Amino acid sequence: MLYVAGGGTGGHFFPALALIECLLEREIPCKFVGAERGIERKLSHLLPVEGKFLKVYPFFGRSPVEKLRSLYSIFSSSLFLLPKLERKDVSIIFGGYASLPLGLASVLRGTPLFLHEQNSIPSTTNQLLSRFAKRVFVSFEYSKKFFPKEKVVKTGLPVRRALIDGLKLSKEQARALLNLSDKPTLLVMGGSQGAVFLNNLAFEIFKKTDFQGVHITGEKDYERFKDAYKNMPVLVLPFTENMGLIYRACDLALSRAGASTITELSLYGVPALFVPFPHAIRDHQYYNAKEIEGLGGGLVIRQEEAELNTVLKLLEKILSNREEFSKAITRFADQNPCEKILNSLQEFLPRY
Ligand SMILES: CC(=O)N[C@H]1[C@@H](OP(=O)(O)OP(=O)(O)OC[C@H]2O[C@@H](n3ccc(=O)[nH]c3=O)[C@H](O)[C@@H]2O)O[C@H](CO)[C@@H](O)[C@@H]1O
């Protein structure tokens, strides 16, 4: 069996889900492992395979008591998984606390372990486990230096089938479906959970400009904005399972700089002004965004500098050079991440 683990936030879960979709297309049997309290539990209807949801808790950014609980939950979950792993099983983990138990169980059992690092600066989970892994798959050039050279393979980040399907639509079709006109269209999104800072900024932008737009607030902040755009051409959503349609309809984005968001924007050629989440572990969102800025596919501004007028100027700069920015950001999207991952797994597949 091939076990795929990843979760906690959408950023860890969605690429794991995307890989599972590819594995199934090739009739490779697999199972998913995630966390009971992670986003993967809520979105488990998207999983086309059996999922095991562990009672495991996050470690970073928690109080000392919560950290103890987290460590206990990680070790007890690993011990729970251990007897389930057979020697011929292979594990691929996508980082985060939700995937650590499978990683540890695989190390203890001595079964082949593969890692995918989504970000430019690795998670502690992946860095710890990399010494035991057969290969480490990465999305960003910048992250290569954190792992043993001989193990790193730059594959890019797998993207879910539902997201790729949106590419079949034209911009006009997508806008018609969303009831949007052909005016410049701004997408504002703060990753899988939304971002209060971007939500406030978005409201100011839409009030002051004649951008039409899509504003994804995140579930927690939706109440504040759901009626805020009366008589304005702004579609406000808490969360959508149809991001492909949204990306297709938009000309540019104001966004956090999570790895999946960046990869998806790149796939759709939507350039962005990135305001990285300032408290992301080891500031990884800033380095993610910097790689895109380096390619010419977007601009980056620190949250503390992101006041309305500066942001408007930068958005205007992107909009007036949209074609070049758009072409440049597409260079980041790797054409076939799943294929590259499967090629690396190939020598282990006969073990089934
Ligand atoms: C605050 C923080 O630390 N965030 C991290 C978290 O991000 P986060 O979970 O926010 O993840 P990403 O930005 O990578 O991805 C967001 C995902 O949510 C999806 N989406 C979003 C809104 C919506 O309405 N519908 C929807 O499906 C997007 O299509 C995308 O696939 O994990 C990522 C992967 O390790 C990191 O790069 C991010 O830095």
The ligand as an ORCA input file, in Angstrom:
! r2SCAN-3c Opt
* xyz 0 1
  C      -0.571     30.901      7.257
  C       0.307     29.794      6.799
  O       1.281     29.454      7.424
  N      -0.082     29.226      5.664
  C       0.612     28.093      5.079
  C      -0.423     27.051      4.715
  O      -1.265     27.765      3.845
  P      -2.688     27.625      3.335
  O      -3.405     26.481      3.917
  O      -3.339     28.942      3.422
  O      -2.291     27.211      1.886
  P      -1.973     27.692      0.456
  O      -2.011     29.136      0.242
  O      -0.762     26.950      0.031
  O      -3.217     27.011     -0.273
  C      -4.507     27.420     -0.097
  C      -5.374     26.404     -0.770
  O      -6.713     26.650     -0.402
  C      -7.494     26.598     -1.575
  N      -8.671     27.428     -1.390
  C      -8.576     28.671     -0.868
  C      -9.704     29.450     -0.722
  C     -10.949     28.912     -1.133
  O     -11.995     29.531     -1.043
  N     -10.973     27.664     -1.658
  C      -9.882     26.897     -1.801
  O      -9.972     25.765     -2.276
  C      -6.614     27.119     -2.676
  O      -7.105     26.713     -3.931
  C      -5.289     26.476     -2.294
  O      -5.207     25.176     -2.833
  O       0.241     25.929      4.093
  C       0.999     26.222      2.921
  C       1.670     24.936      2.460
  O       2.563     24.461      3.404
  C       2.035     27.311      3.195
  O       2.678     27.661      1.987
  C       1.350     28.513      3.820
  O       2.299     29.505      4.110
*
